[in-house]
Amino acid sequence: METGEATSLTTSQRAEIQRIVQRAREICGYEFGVFVGPLDSGRESAIAMHAGMSDPNSAVLLAIDPMHRTMDVVTGGRLKRNLEDRTCEFALLTLRSSLQVDDLTGGIRDAIMLLAEHARAPRTLHLDEPA
């Protein structure tokens, strides 16, 4: 998780967001990142940050610019099948709702957990396995 200069997250908020990101990875196996701070070039800034992640093809970045009231989700190619644009839009709507009541951490938690649940590969049943 990264934060920009203009953002003031408390130590406990940072720790909570790190726990959320770790839990999301445990749920679906993909890397998650959160950036809270200025996105000078909007989505292009978020895409550039996502490209700098350790494995961008298997990563999700939630980028939030509180000053400009913008947010974005950038996903890697491996997630496109399970993590559709509608799901990302819903996660951003969830985040936006929390921001309206000044709950940044709760909004990040809800958005990331929604993304992680949808990014998880669907379970399959095999006919040769006992029920």
C-alpha positions in Angstrom: 0.0 0.0 0.0 1.2 3.5 -0.8 0.0 6.9 0.1 0.8 10.2 -1.5 2.1 13.3 0.3 -1.2 15.0 0.6 -2.8 12.0 2.3 -2.8 11.6 6.1 -3.6 8.1 7.1 -3.1 7.1 10.7 -0.8 4.2 11.5 -3.8 2.1 12.5 -5.5 2.9 9.2 -2.4 1.9 7.3 -2.1 -1.4 9.3 -5.8 -2.1 8.7 -5.4 -1.6 4.9 -2.3 -3.9 4.9 -4.4 -6.6 6.7 -7.2 -6.1 4.1 -4.7 -6.5 1.2 -3.2 -9.6 2.8 -6.6 -11.2 3.4 -7.6 -10.5 -0.3 -4.5 -12.3 -1.5 -5.4 -15.3 0.7 -8.9 -15.4 -0.7 -8.0 -15.4 -4.4 -4.2 -15.8 -4.7 -3.7 -12.5 -6.6 -1.7 -9.5 -5.6 -3.7 -6.4 -4.4 -2.4 -2.9 -4.0 -4.0 0.3 -2.6 -2.8 3.8 -3.4 -4.3 6.8 -1.6 -2.9 10.1 -2.9 -2.7 12.4 -5.9 -3.3 10.9 -9.3 -1.9 13.7 -11.4 -2.8 12.1 -14.7 -6.0 10.3 -13.5 -6.3 6.8 -14.8 -3.0 7.0 -16.6 -1.3 7.5 -13.3 -3.1 4.5 -11.9 -2.2 2.4 -14.9 1.5 3.4 -14.5 1.4 2.4 -10.8 -0.2 -0.9 -11.6 2.6 -1.6 -14.2 5.1 -1.1 -11.4 3.6 -3.8 -9.2 5.7 -7.0 -8.8 3.4 -9.1 -11.1 1.0 -6.7 -12.9 -0.5 -9.4 -15.0 -1.8 -11.0 -11.7 -2.5 -7.9 -9.7 -5.3 -5.5 -8.9 -4.7 -1.8 -7.9 -7.3 0.3 -6.1 -6.2 3.9 -6.6 -7.9 6.8 -4.7 -7.3 10.5 -5.1 -9.1 12.1 -2.2 -8.3 15.7 -3.3 -9.9 15.3 -6.7 -12.5 12.8 -5.5 -11.5 10.2 -8.1 -10.9 6.5 -7.9 -10.0 3.7 -10.2 -9.5 0.0 -10.3 -6.7 -1.4 -12.6 -6.6 -5.1 -13.2 -4.0 -7.4 -14.8 -4.7 -9.6 -17.8 -5.0 -12.8 -15.8 -8.0 -11.4 -13.8 -10.1 -10.3 -16.8 -12.1 -13.5 -16.9 -13.3 -13.4 -13.3 -13.1 -9.7 -12.6 -15.2 -7.9 -15.1 -15.7 -4.2 -15.5 -19.1 -4.3 -13.9 -17.6 -5.9 -10.8 -14.9 -3.1 -10.6 -17.6 -0.5 -11.1 -19.6 -2.0 -8.2 -16.5 -2.0 -6.0 -16.0 1.7 -6.7 -19.7 2.4 -6.0 -19.2 0.6 -2.6 -16.1 2.7 -1.9 -17.9 5.9 -2.9 -20.8 5.2 -0.5 -18.3 4.8 2.4 -16.5 7.9 1.4 -19.7 9.9 1.7 -19.8 9.1 5.4 -16.0 9.7 5.8 -15.1 6.0 6.2 -12.1 5.6 3.9 -10.8 2.4 5.6 -14.2 0.7 5.6 -14.7 1.6 1.9 -11.3 0.2 1.0 -12.1 -2.9 3.0 -15.5 -3.4 1.3 -14.2 -2.7 -2.2 -11.1 -4.9 -1.9 -13.1 -7.8 -0.4 -15.7 -7.6 -3.2 -12.9 -7.7 -5.8 -11.1 -10.6 -4.1 -14.3 -12.7 -3.9 -15.0 -12.1 -7.6 -11.4 -12.7 -8.6 -11.3 -16.1 -7.0 -11.5 -18.8 -9.6 -14.9 -20.5 -9.6 -15.1 -23.8 -7.9 -15.8 -26.7 -10.1 -17.5 -30.0 -9.4 -16.1 -33.1 -10.9 -18.4 -36.1 -11.5 -15.8 -38.5 -10.3 -15.5 -36.9 -6.9 -17.7 -38.1 -4.0 -20.3 -35.6 -3.0 
